Amino acid sequence: METDLFKVRWTQPAEDDLDEIIDAIAEDAPIRAVEFGRRLQELAGSLRWSPHRCPRTRNDPTCRHLIYKKYRILFEIDEDNREVWIQEVRFPYQQDRPSR
């Protein structure tokens, strides 16, 4: 049922992360950068159906992550408002940053 879906929202820091990643890829491969950005956003959008399928992070039990290629999409679930908040997009082995 449509009302059971979560709304996927991006924080400004997560949007900035995505822009930086796309810009870096575009330096060598502009077409690949566009495709990468589109695919990553589609994958993040899939969280509307089942955000709980993704594991929690080690350092923060309220945060979950979804891996795409070499990147980690970090997000939190707001059950009360049926929202998924994308917090960061980064390399999977980067040290966890403090909350923004």
C-alpha positions in Angstrom: 0.0 0.0 0.0 1.3 3.4 -1.0 0.9 4.9 2.5 3.2 2.3 4.0 6.2 3.7 2.1 8.9 5.8 3.7 9.8 9.2 2.3 13.5 9.5 1.4 15.1 12.8 2.3 18.6 14.0 1.8 20.4 16.2 4.3 22.5 19.1 2.8 25.8 17.4 3.9 24.7 14.2 2.1 23.8 16.2 -1.1 27.2 18.0 -0.8 29.0 14.6 -0.5 27.2 13.3 -3.6 28.1 16.4 -5.6 31.7 16.1 -4.6 31.8 12.5 -5.6 30.2 13.1 -9.0 32.5 16.1 -9.7 35.6 13.9 -8.9 34.4 11.1 -11.2 33.5 13.7 -13.9 37.1 14.9 -14.1 38.0 11.6 -15.9 34.6 10.3 -17.1 31.7 12.8 -17.4 29.2 10.2 -18.7 30.1 7.7 -16.1 29.7 10.4 -13.4 26.1 11.1 -14.5 25.3 7.4 -14.5 26.9 6.9 -11.1 24.8 9.7 -9.6 21.6 8.5 -11.1 22.2 4.9 -10.0 23.2 5.9 -6.4 20.0 8.1 -6.1 17.9 5.2 -7.4 19.4 2.9 -4.9 18.8 5.4 -2.1 15.3 5.8 -3.3 14.8 2.0 -2.9 14.9 2.6 0.9 11.3 3.8 0.7 10.2 0.2 0.5 12.4 -1.5 3.0 15.0 0.6 4.9 15.3 -2.0 7.7 16.9 -4.5 5.3 20.2 -2.6 5.7 22.5 -3.3 8.6 23.2 -0.8 11.4 26.7 0.8 11.6 29.1 -0.3 14.3 29.6 3.1 15.9 26.0 4.3 15.9 23.0 1.9 16.4 20.6 4.5 15.1 22.5 4.7 11.8 22.3 2.2 9.0 24.2 1.9 5.8 23.8 0.7 2.2 26.8 -0.1 0.0 27.0 0.9 -3.6 30.3 0.1 -5.3 33.0 1.7 -3.1 30.6 4.0 -1.4 28.5 3.9 1.7 25.1 5.6 2.0 24.6 6.3 5.7 21.0 7.0 6.8 18.7 7.1 9.7 15.1 6.0 9.9 12.4 8.2 11.5 9.7 5.7 12.2 7.2 8.3 13.5 7.2 10.3 10.4 7.9 7.4 8.0 11.1 9.1 6.7 14.5 7.9 5.8 17.2 10.6 6.2 20.3 10.2 4.0 23.1 11.6 6.3 26.3 11.0 4.3 27.7 9.3 1.2 31.3 8.2 1.5 33.9 5.6 1.0 33.0 2.5 3.1 36.3 2.4 5.0 36.5 6.1 5.9 36.7 6.6 9.6 33.3 7.6 10.9 32.9 11.4 11.2 31.2 13.0 14.1 27.6 13.9 13.5 27.0 17.1 11.6 
